[in-house]
Amino acid sequence: LTDVYSSSPALGRYFRSARVLYSSNENSTVFYQLEFSVPPSTEGFMENTMNPDFIRNVLRQNIYDED
């Protein structure tokens, strides 16, 4: 995750860290925490760039690109 987000053109400059909070081999589930440093209030920044769907899609795109 660190490589994915730190090298992202959209999120790389804001990304600070990633850590696993919980992992289960039983059902292949991983919960992780991402930390970003965001600029002072910029109109639309939190709603668009820091949108959970957008952040999730950066990871999804990386997975698709590897296939």
Buried (B, 14 or more C-beta within 10 A) or exposed (E): BEEBBBEBEBBEEBBEEBEEEEEEEEEEEEEEEBEBEEEEEEEEBEEEBEEEEEBEEBBEEBEEEEE
